[in-house]
Amino acid sequence: MKKAKTFQDTLQFAQMVASKHGWVLHPDKEFLDILIEGLTINYNRYGYYSCPCRDADGIRDQDKDIICPCDYCPPDIKEYGYCYCGLYNDPEFIKNGGMPKSIPERRQYYFTK
């Protein structure tokens, strides 16, 4: 089992991802804390940062598209100015007073039995 992550570890991870891509984190600290806590819980549960706003299966191969930053994050930011959960945002969107809200889910679910 991997070493457990703390809230601070996860916040640092999210800040590094945002910086690398030229994004900014959700501007509302209270909501940001909820997202970071969800990512921390998911890491400590599954061993990887699965999106806090989607249900993970706990099987890395099945969840690889929703490992933060998820595969849907860049197209969501390009189209809406923020990702599905609102963790990552285009700085211009925020600078212009934008606030993330609900957007359509891009993820397609395929169930095999």
C-alpha positions as CSV (number, residue, x, y, z in Angstrom):
1,M,0.0,0.0,0.0
2,K,1.2,3.5,-0.8
3,K,1.9,6.0,1.9
4,A,-1.3,7.9,2.9
5,K,-1.6,11.4,1.6
6,T,-2.5,14.4,3.7
7,F,-4.7,17.3,2.7
8,Q,-1.6,19.4,2.3
9,D,0.0,16.7,0.0
10,T,-3.0,16.8,-2.2
11,L,-3.3,20.6,-2.3
12,Q,0.4,20.7,-3.3
13,F,-0.3,18.1,-6.0
14,A,-3.2,20.2,-7.4
15,Q,-1.2,23.4,-7.3
16,M,1.6,21.7,-9.2
17,V,-0.8,20.4,-11.8
18,A,-2.5,23.8,-12.2
19,S,0.9,25.5,-12.5
20,K,2.2,23.0,-15.1
21,H,-0.9,23.5,-17.3
22,G,-1.3,27.3,-16.8
23,W,-4.6,26.8,-14.9
24,V,-5.7,28.1,-11.5
25,L,-7.5,26.3,-8.7
26,H,-11.2,26.9,-7.8
27,P,-11.4,30.5,-6.4
28,D,-13.8,29.6,-3.5
29,K,-11.6,28.3,-0.7
30,E,-14.4,26.4,1.0
31,F,-15.3,24.6,-2.2
32,L,-11.7,24.0,-3.0
33,D,-11.1,22.4,0.4
34,I,-14.0,20.0,-0.3
35,L,-12.5,19.0,-3.7
36,I,-9.0,18.6,-2.2
37,E,-10.5,16.5,0.7
38,G,-12.3,14.3,-1.9
39,L,-9.1,13.8,-3.9
40,T,-7.2,12.9,-0.6
41,I,-9.9,10.4,0.3
42,N,-9.8,8.8,-3.1
43,Y,-6.0,8.6,-3.1
44,N,-6.0,6.9,0.3
45,R,-8.8,4.6,-0.7
46,Y,-7.5,3.6,-4.2
47,G,-3.8,4.5,-4.3
48,Y,-4.4,7.2,-7.0
49,Y,-6.1,10.6,-7.3
50,S,-9.4,9.8,-8.9
51,C,-11.7,12.7,-9.7
52,P,-13.6,13.6,-6.6
53,C,-16.8,14.2,-8.6
54,R,-17.0,10.9,-10.3
55,D,-17.5,7.3,-9.0
56,A,-14.3,5.3,-9.3
57,D,-14.3,1.5,-9.6
58,G,-11.1,1.2,-7.6
59,I,-9.5,-0.6,-10.5
60,R,-6.8,1.7,-11.9
61,D,-7.2,0.4,-15.5
62,Q,-10.9,1.1,-15.5
63,D,-10.4,4.5,-13.8
64,K,-7.4,5.7,-15.8
65,D,-9.6,8.3,-17.6
66,I,-10.7,9.9,-14.4
67,I,-7.3,10.1,-12.6
68,C,-6.6,13.7,-11.8
69,P,-6.2,15.7,-14.0
70,C,-8.7,13.5,-15.9
71,D,-8.8,13.0,-19.7
72,Y,-11.8,15.3,-19.8
73,C,-10.2,18.3,-18.1
74,P,-8.5,19.9,-21.0
75,P,-11.5,19.8,-23.4
76,D,-13.8,21.1,-20.6
77,I,-11.4,24.0,-19.8
78,K,-11.2,24.8,-23.5
79,E,-15.0,24.8,-23.9
80,Y,-16.3,26.0,-20.6
81,G,-13.3,27.6,-18.8
82,Y,-13.2,25.0,-16.1
83,C,-13.2,21.3,-15.6
84,Y,-16.2,19.1,-14.6
85,C,-15.6,19.4,-10.8
86,G,-14.3,23.0,-11.0
87,L,-10.9,22.2,-9.5
88,Y,-9.0,23.5,-12.5
89,N,-9.9,26.7,-14.2
90,D,-8.7,28.9,-17.1
91,P,-7.2,32.0,-15.4
92,E,-9.0,34.3,-17.9
93,F,-12.3,32.7,-17.0
94,I,-11.7,33.5,-13.3
95,K,-10.2,36.9,-14.0
96,N,-13.3,37.9,-15.9
97,G,-15.5,37.0,-12.9
98,G,-16.4,33.5,-13.9
99,M,-17.5,30.9,-11.4
100,P,-17.6,27.2,-12.2
101,K,-21.1,25.6,-12.3
102,S,-22.5,22.4,-13.7
103,I,-21.5,21.2,-17.1
104,P,-22.3,18.1,-19.1
105,E,-20.5,14.9,-18.3
106,R,-18.2,13.8,-21.1
107,R,-17.4,10.4,-19.6
108,Q,-19.0,7.4,-21.3
109,Y,-19.7,4.3,-19.1
110,Y,-19.1,0.9,-20.5
111,F,-20.1,-2.0,-18.4
112,T,-18.9,-5.5,-19.3
113,K,-20.0,-8.7,-17.6
